[in-house]
Amino acid sequence: MTNSPLIPHGLHHVTAVTANAQANLDFYTGVLGLRLVKKTVNQDDVTAYHLFFADGVGSPGSDLTFFEWPVPPEVPGNNSITRTGLRVPEGSLGWWTEHLRGQGLTVTPVTRANRPHLDFADPEGQRLSLVEGGPEGVAWEGSLVPAEHQILGLGPVELTLPGLFPTERVLTRAYGLHAAGTYPDPEKPDRTVHVYAMGEGGPHTELHLRLDSSLPAARSGAGGVHHLALRVRDEDYHAWSERLSGLGLRTSGEVDRHWFHSVYYREPQGILIELATDGPGFAVDEDPAHLGESLVLAPFLEPRRKQIEAGLTPLKASRN
């Protein structure tokens, strides 16, 4: 591998797994105040909803998405994505502490990379953390969360791995991330977490590699994360695809997801990493004022709409 002139410019989205799309919708819109910006299906498994939650306009870097599969809960462990950061405005952690506790959630203050975080989990055990700072998002006027405290976008994403190599090699030499420090694992202070960042850094650009060789491998399921995606510029997309292939990495090849274009690669310790373009965006096929209100299908699936709709349980707007 050689150093790449191409560098992702932040996290694009994180895709997780839920076993209950309605309860998932209720929590992420009705408790966290995110906007459902796209209601669609998994393009490789049309029996499964794919829900996209984001800021007020579905900005790249603000997406937390879910596949609905009727699977048992995840068994946490190694070789997996173990926590998703969500960024909030400066001075908002106090408000969120009261709000989440008022919803009956357990909130744990911790420090990571010299930043205060609030750790909590959704009803299925999806591990989340709030952190202040980073680029501003676009507020959603329909949110129950006041505009000055709304979630701005994704923050650091934590990976739990048995060792640093070869993931570190892939991140730095294939994707162009750089080492940005270390800190003690808040859960096991004798363990070290290594931070890797994109470009100029910041919480919206970071992957935190938590090392613990004592853990068994995770078993995927509801409440777990399926993959993470890094942001790439539309004009760099083909160059990225050529670069990864040129390095001898076995990728998915170029995949048109309609709202963005992607290339997938599963690195040697099992983490599925997607590169996703900023455009064309979620408004390419819906009125921006009505994102997420109807079931939207990628054009190649539209001829199968009746069959697909028949296999889905209709979702209602958040009951919270």
N, C-alpha and C positions, 0 to 999 in steps of 0.2 A: 504494500500500500504506500501511496505518497500523499503528502498533505494536500488537501483540497482547497482551491480558491473559492469554492462555494460554501456558504455557511447558512444554515437555517436561521430565521430571525425570530424564533420564539416557539412556544408550544402552540399547536393548532387546535387539537382536541384530545380528549381522553374518552375512550369508549369502554363502558362497563356492562355488567350483566344484571338483569332483574328477573325475578320469577313472577312479578305482578305489575303489569304496566299501569294499571289504574292507581294503585297505591304509590307507585313511583312518581307518577304525574302529580298526585296530591302533595307529596313531600317536596319535590323540587320546585314546584310553582307555589304551593300553599304554605310552605314553611321557609324555604330558602329564597323565595321571591324571584326565581329565575323565570324567563319567558320560554314557553314552548315555541320554538321557531320553525320546527319542521316535524311533522307527523308522517312517517313513511314506514317502509318495511326493509328488513335486511335484504339487500339485493341478491345475496347468495342463498337465502332461505326465506322465501316470501311468506311463510307461515308466522314469522316473528316480526313484531313491531320493531321499528328503530326510531326512538324518540331523541330529539336534539333540544337541549336546554342551553340558553345563552343569555347575553345581555339584551338590551332593548331592540337591537337590529340584527342580532346574530353575527357580531363581529368575529372574524377569525381570531382564535386565541381565547375565546370565551365559551367554547362549546364543551359541554359535558353530555355525552350521549349514552344511550342504553339500548341493548338488544334485550327483548323479552323472550326468554326460553324457560320452559317448565323443568328446571333442574334443581337439585338439592343445593343447600348453602355451600359456598366455597369453604374449603379447609385451608386456612392461611399457611404460608410457608415460603420456602426458598424459590428462586427462579421465577419471580412474579413481581407485578406492580402492586405495591402494598399501601400506598396512600396518595391521594390526589389533593393538591393544594388549590385553594380558591382565594383570590385576592379581593380585599375590601379596602375602602378609602382609609387614609390615615386617621387615627382617632376613633375607629369604629369597633374595635374589639370589645370594648365595654358594652356597647349596645348589643352586640351579638351574643355576648355571654348571658345577659339577662334574657334576650329573646329565645335562645335555644334552651336555656333552663326552664323558661316558661312553657316550652313545648314538651317538657318532660325528658329532655335529652341530657346525658352526662357530658360535661364539657371539661376538658383537661388542659390547663395552660402549660405549655412547654416552650423551650427555646431551641431553635435550629438555626445554624449559621448566623448566630448573633441577632436573630429576629424573633420576637414573640409570636407564638402560634396558639390557636385554640383547636385542639383535637376533639373530634366527635365522630359519630357514625350514624348513618341513616338507619331506618328500621330493619333493613336486611343485613346490616353489619358492614356496609360500604364505608371504608375508612377515609375520612375527609379531614382537612385542616384549613383554618382561616388564617391568613397572613396579610398584613397591611402593605400597601405600596404598589409600585409598577404603573404602567400606562392606564389612563382613564378608560373606562368603558362608556357605553351609552345607556343611560337610565331608561327603564321601562315604566311608563306612567301607570300601567296596570298592576304593578307589583305591590304587594302588601308591605314591602320593606321601604322605608323612606329613601328617597333618591340619594341622600348624602351617605347612606350606609349600604347601598346595593352592591352585590358582588360584581366586580369589574371584569373578571376573567380568571383564567387558570394561573395558579402559582406553581411552586415546585412540585414535581412528581417524584415519589420515592420508589425505588426498586430495591428489593431484597435479594441478595445474591450470595452464593457460597464464597466467591472470590472476586477480585477486581479484574483480573485478566480472564478471558479476552474481551469482555464488554468494554473496558476502558480503551482498548485498541480500536474497536469498531467506532466508538463515539468520537475519538479524537482524530483518527486517520481517515475514516470513511465519511463521517458527518461534520467534521471540523469543529467539534466542541473543544473547550479548553478546561484544564483543571482550575478550579476556583476556590480551593481550600478544603478543610476537613473540620469535623466537630464530633464530639462524643454522642453516641446514640442515646437519646433521652430515656429509652426503655432499658437499655443495657449499657451503662457508661463505659464499660471496659471494651466495647465494640466501637469501631470508627465508621463514620459516614463520610463519603467522598463526594464533593460537589463538582459537577461539570456544567458549564454554561455555554450559551451561544452568544456570539457577537460581544456587545458591550456588557452583557450580563444583566442581572436583576432577577427578581423572583419569577417573572414570566418566562425566563429563558433556562431555568435550571432543572437538571436531573440530579437527584440525591441517591447515591449508591450505598445502601446499608449492607454491611458485610456481616454474615453470621453463618459460618460453615457447619454449625451444630444443628441447623434446622432441616427437616425433611422437605422435599419439594411440595409446593402448594398443589392442591387439587382444585381445579377451576369449578366455579359454580356461581349461584346468585350471591351478590354482595362482593364479587371480585371484579377485577379489571381485565378486559380482553386485550386492549392494545393502547398505545399512545401514538400521537401524530405530531410531527414537527412542521412548522410553517416554512414554505418555500415560495419564492416569487413566481408568478405565472410564467414570466419570460425565462426562468431558469429550469423549468420542469424537465424538458427533454435533456438538458445537460446533466441534471441529477440522475435521470434514468440511465444515461450513457455512462456516467461516472461509476455508479454502483455495479453495473454489468461489467465495465472495464476492469474493476477490481476483482472480478471473479465471484462476486456474491450472487447467490441464487435468489433473485427477486421475483415478484409477481409479474414484472413487466408493467407497462403503463396501463392504468385502469381509470376509466372515465366514470366518476361517481355522480355526474351531472351538476352538482353544486360545487364540486372541486375535482381536481385530478390527482391521482395517487400512485405511489409506488410503495410496495410492502417488502420488508425483509425481516426475517426472524433471526436475531443475533444468536451466537453460539450458546448462550446460557438461557435461551428460551423466551426472551422478551420480543414481542412483535412490535416493530417500529414502522410507522407509516410516514412518508413524506406527503404532504397535502398542500395544494396551492391555495392562495388566498381567494381566488375567484373561480367561477363567476359569482358565487354567493347564493344565499337563500332566497333572495328576491327575484331570481331569474325566472321563477315560475309561479310566484304568488305576489299579491299586493302586499307591500311592506306593512300596511296597517292591519293585515289579517294573517300574518304568518302563523302557521301551526294550527289553524282552525279546521282545516280539512285534510283528509288523507291525500297526500301527494305521492305520485309514483314517478320514477325515472321514465323517460320516454319509451325505452325498450320494454318496460313492464306494463305500460298503459293498455295494450290489447288484452291483458289478462286481468283487468281491474275487477270484473264481477267475481271471478274465481278467487282472487286475493281477498276482496272484501268479505266474501262468504266465510273465509277461514279465520277472520279476526273478530274479537269481541269489541264492540264499539266503546270508545272512551268518552267519559264525561269531563267537562271542565272541573278543575279542582274543587273539592268539596270543603276545603279548609277556609 
